Amino acid sequence: MNQAERAKKYEEINNLAAELLHISQNTLLVKLRFLDMAVSQLKLKPWDNDGVAVDGEYIYYNPLWVLKRYKSEQTVLTRDYLHMVFHCIFHHAFVGTLVDRDKWNLACDIAVEAAIMELNITQLAAARCIKERPILQKLQQELNLLTAEKNYAHFLDNNFSEQKINDWQEIFKADEHDI
């Protein structure tokens, strides 16, 4: 395959991935009209890293990763999209430099996933909910309201091991937090 053919193939993959993300966006706009400003303001930007990420202005996405994610589970892209929107709404990126980043990221992901779970919207169902639900129920019994700040303090107060944090990150992670 020559350079021009590769570029055309990439453009086709990117267009399809962007269309799938727009469908996710539209699904959220129909189901959660009160979030229209937050959902609509994020622009899509392809990137080379695996996964998706948000910085408050852009949703970064790897086109091939998006296609594979959609193929494996159609509703998960919409859930991931809302997950990123909630990170922005809840100001999860604005935290001091002294926090334990792994614990903070997990605390934010749990807060976001708890909020999404409470919406109880069929179009946001995902296979990961099966593993998330018992953890969320246990944390809600202990903390009542699952905010990033409360979750983070709970992790620190109870000396959560690095292994437990890593295990839970595998369950709750929907997007990349590095940016």
Secondary structure as UniProt FT lines:
FT   HELIX           3..31
FT   HELIX           33..35
FT   HELIX           36..41
FT   STRAND          43..46
FT   STRAND          52..54
FT   STRAND          58..61
FT   HELIX           63..72
FT   TURN            74..75
FT   HELIX           76..89
FT   TURN            90..93
FT   TURN            97..98
FT   HELIX           101..119
FT   HELIX           122..124
FT   TURN            127..128
FT   HELIX           129..143
FT   HELIX           148..157
FT   TURN            158..159
FT   HELIX           162..172
//
